[in-house]
Amino acid sequence: MSDRVLLIDLGNSRLSWAFYSDGNISTPNSCSTMAEISLKIEAEWRDISPVPVYFANVAGSELQQMLSRWFEAHWNTTPILLKSQQLAHGVTNAYQKPEELGVDRWLALIGARAMSWLPVCVVDCGSAVTIDVMDASGMHQGGIITPGYEMMLSSLKRGTAIPNFKEPDTNHVNSHGLLGKSTSECLHYGCANTIAALIDRVMQSGSRLQRLFITGGNAGIITPLLEHPSRLIPDLVFRGMVQYVQNGVKPDIAEE
């Protein structure tokens, strides 16, 4: 196998990718719209020598099929699609139907397990916020899914008559604030603190030794509001994918 591997995370609102080589993951790159994705592919990948490709996909089949056709046509490569399993790489899935756990959540748990053997809370602040808890044995204890920061704002925009609705500029608000002094600030603090309070509640319900790992595009908005110490890990899903690259993609225990 090539000593360089392309890792792709197809999320609900963004496509992110990184290269894994010589034990290191490159700084992740990302784009959002279909037009931007097409341009990025041509600019970033067309002149690269073919390498193995690993996919994680929660975005549905259309984009995955488009990318698969591109790799088959230009690299003569069929991407390896990763799926949630009952047991893999030291992590046991709490779902009765393991395949129903989002593969991004599954890979983030595996990435967290590779980093720490302590009880851990794993949070992904994306389009939705997902919170998953894993004990010291690697047993997934279950999780929570709630609307993400931007989804909460969109919901308020659709469901209220706030005049001249203006989404908050997170670069110009107190990152540790609670009470806003403008409608924009009130929207920001309301949405961001709702998410932070939920994360803190999960942390308070578990072991005091629990570590808190956070990833996702809006993680930087949430982490300053948390009462519990946290570690921001932008490439956590890719760290989980690397475990499959290093150790192989084995059949689920339920399929053996």
N, C-alpha and C positions, 0 to 999 in steps of 0.2 A: 504494500500500500504506500501511496505517496506520503512524504513526511509533512505535507501541508494539507489541511482540510478546511473546507468552507462550511461554516455553521450558519444556518438561516432560521430565524424565528419569525413566523408569520402571525402577527398579533391582530387584534380586532381593528386597530386603527393605524398600525405602522408595520412596516417590514424592517427588521433589523438583521444585521449579519456581522460576522467577525471571522477571521482566519485563526486557526489553531496550528502552531508549528513550534517544534523544539520545546515543548512544555509550556508555551506561552499563548495567551489569547490576545489578539490585537484589539485595539480600541474599537468598540462597536460602532458601526455606521448605520444610518437609518434613513427612511423616507416614507412618505405617507400616500400621496395620490397615485393612481394607476399611471398617469402620464409621467410623473416624477420617477416612478419605479422603472418604467421602460427606458427612460433616459439614463438612469443610474446603471442599469444593467449593461447597456451598450458602452458607457464610459468606464465602468469599473471592471467588468468581467470579460469583455470580448477578447482582449489581447492577452489574457492570462492563460498559462498552460493549464489544461484540464486537471482537476484535483477531485477527490471524493467530496460529495456534498451530503450534509445531514440536515434534514428538515424537522422543524417542530411547527405544527400548524393548528391554530384555533380560528382561522379566518374563513373557513369554508373551502370549497373545492376549486372555485374559479381561478383564483390567483395561484394556487398550488399547481394546477394543471398548466397554466400559462408558463410558469417558471420551469416546470418539468420538461415541457416541450422545448424550451430554450436550451436547457442543458443537454438534452438528447440531440438537438440539432447542431449545436456549436461545440460541445465537449464530448459528444458520444458517451454521456454519463447519465445513469439513472439515479436520481437522488434517493437516499435512504430515509424513509419516513419513520420517525420515532413516535411511539404511542405509549400511553400510560399502561402500567402493568400492575400485577398483584404484588410482585416482589422483584426488586432489582437493585443492585449496587448498595445494599445495606438499608434500603427503605422498604417498608411494608405499607401498602395502600389501605386506608381505612374504608374505602368505598366497597360495598357489596358487589357492584359492577365496576371493576377498576378502570375500564376504558372510558367511563363517564367523567372521571376526574380530568380536568383540562390538562393537556400535556405540558403546557407552560408551568402550571402549578407543580406537576409531577417532577419536571426537570429542576425547578427551583429547589424542591425538597432534596433531590439527589445532590445538587450543588452545595446546599447547606450541610448535608451529611458529610460530604467530602472535606468540608472546612472545619467542622466541629462535631464532637461526639457528646456534647451537652444537650439537654433539652433546648429546643429552639422554636421560635415563632418566626415564620417566613411571610413577609408582606410584599405584595406586588401592587404598586400604585399606578395602574394603567387606566384604560377606558372604564373598567370596573376595578374595584379594590378587592383583592383576595387575601385572606388571612388563613394560614395553615399552621398547625401546631404538631410538633414531632417530639417524642420522648427520647431519652438517652439510648434506648435500644434501636432506634430508627423506626419505631412504630408511629405512623401517621395517626393522630388523635382526631382528626376531622378539621373542618374549616368553615369559613364565612365568605360570602360574596355580597358586596354592596356596591351601589353606584360609585364611580370614581368622581374626582373633583370636577372635571369638565362636564361630566354627565349630569351632576347635580346642578351646575350652573345652567345647563341647557334646559333642564326640567323646570327650573324657576323661570327662565325666560319664556317658555311655552305656557306655563300655567298661571302666571301672574300678570298684572297690569302695571308693572313698574315702569314709570315714564322714562323714555330715553335710556332704556336698559343698556348699561355699559359694563362689559365684563371687566373685572378687576385687573389692574396692572400689578402683578405680584412682585415686580422689582421695586415698587415704591410704597410698600406697606411694611409695618413692623412685623418681622418674621415670627416674633414670639407673642404677637398680640392676641386679644380675645374680643374686645369690643371695638367696633368700627365707628368712625366719625363721619362717614359718608356712606351713601348706598352701596357704592362699589366696595368699600372696605367691609361693610356689614356682610355682603355676599361672600367675599373671600373668607372672612373669619368664620362665618357660619358653616360653609362647606368644608373648609380645611379642618376646623376644630371638631366637626362631627366625625370625620375619619380618624383624626388623632385620638379622640376620646374612646372610640371603639377599639382601636389597637391597644391603648392603655388598659382598657377593661379586660381584654383577652390576656394581656400580660399579668394583670393582678390575679386572674383566676388560676394561673398555673404556677409552676415551680419558680421560686425566687432565683434559681440558678439559670433560668431560661435566658438564652441569648436572643436578640432581636435583629434579624437581617431584613433589610428593605431594598427593594429594587423597583424598577418601573419609571416611566417618564415624568410622573408628578411626585416622585419620592422627595425631591428637594423642597417641595412646598410643605410637605407633611412633617418631615423629621424635626424641624425646629420647634414644633408645637408639642412634641411628645414629652411625657414625664419620665419615661424609661430611656436609658441609654440605648442607642441603636447604631448599627453599622450599615452604611449605604454601600451596596454592591451592585453596580450597574450591569455587570455581566453574569449575574447569578444563574440565569437560565442556560447560558453558554457553558458555565462551569459544570452544570448537570449533563449537557450534551457531551462534553469532553469525556465523562466517565464511560459513555457508550463507545466513543472513539477509541479509548485506551483498552477497554475490556470486552468490546464486541457487543453486538445486539443479539441477545439470546432469547429463545422463545419464553413466553410467560410461563410461570410454573403451572398455571391452570391448563396450558396447552400441551404440556409434556406427557 
